[in-house]
């Protein structure tokens, strides 16, 4: 399987994404899959890279929030386009429960984490947006996952994240937790240091390293 993705192809995809051309984005992704591009490369070098760049353009006021939302929606459709291939490999015994904290409605990062874990053979349980804390705790109790992943996109929801961490750590003191999301770029990391069972990840590359540690 090829792991390369040409810069020109990435730029064509990014241009189509910013223009809201879903069909063109799908055509590029399908061509890459047909050419043997592996899913890890698609997630890291296409989807993640493009959405990071979209976020930077929005932060610098070079695109509108409407363009950012449309790019997110298209990316979710692209994930669905390739998702069926994420479940065909060797299955492992590890599992992860991924959720967006209460009041958090940006699910793309959390979904990508769950999908990426599935690619490596983990069982991924993605609970979606605005996950009630009670539902999250019940799922941890029922599934007893290897890892719990929490996604935070907006810093104003940091109190909800800290409440979730406090509660999970109290009820499941040995439960390892991964925390990620664009909100942590703007602060909050120091508050997470109070939880020794919590690890912050800032990319799918970092996630891969964390997963590998549990696969040995």
C-alpha positions, 0 to 999 in steps of 0.5 A, a space after each residue: 500500500 502506498 503511504 505517499 501523498 503528493 503536495 499537488 494532490 493535497 493542494 487540490 483537495 484543500 482548494 476543493 474543501 475551502 470552495 465547498 466542492 464535496 463531489 470534487 473532494 470525494 473524487 480526489 479521495 476515491 482516486 487516492 484509495 484506488 491508487 493504494 494510499 493507506 488510510 493512515 496517510 489519508 487521515 494524517 496527511 489529508 484530513 488532519 492536515 487540511 482541517 488544521 489549515 482550515 482552523 488556522 485560516 479561520 483563526 486569522 480571519 481569512 475565511 468565514 465561520 460558514 466556510 469552516 463549518 462547511 469544510 468540517 461537514 465535508 470532512 465528515 462525509 469523507 471519513 464516512 467514505 473510507 470508514 468501511 475500510 477501517 474495520 477489515 484488518 486484524 482485531 486486537 483486544 484493546 478498546 477505547 471509549 471516545 466522547 465529546 464533553 458535555 455541551 461540546 458539539 464539535 465531533 470531528 476530532 473525536 470521531 477521527 480518534 475513534 476511527 484511527 483506533 479502529 484502523 489499528 484493530 482496536 474496538 472504538 466506541 464513539 459516543 458523539 457530541 454533548 455526551 452526558 457525564 452519566 452516560 459516559 460513566 455508564 459506558 466506562 462501567 459496562 465496557 471497561 475500556 483500555 483507554 478513554 478519550 475526551 475531545 474539547 474544541 472550545 475552551 469555554 467548555 474546560 470546566 465540563 472537561 475538568 468535571 469529567 476528569 475529576 469524576 472518572 478519576 474518582 470512580 475509576 482511579 486506574 483508568 487511563 484517559 487521553 485528552 485532545 482538541 483545539 481548545 488546549 492550544 489556548 490554555 488549560 494544560 496546567 489544570 490537567 496536570 492535577 490528574 496523573 492518569 491523563 495524557 494530552 495528545 495534539 495529533 494523530 501521530 501522538 495518538 499512535 504512540 500512545 496506542 502502541 504503548 498498550 499494544 505490547 
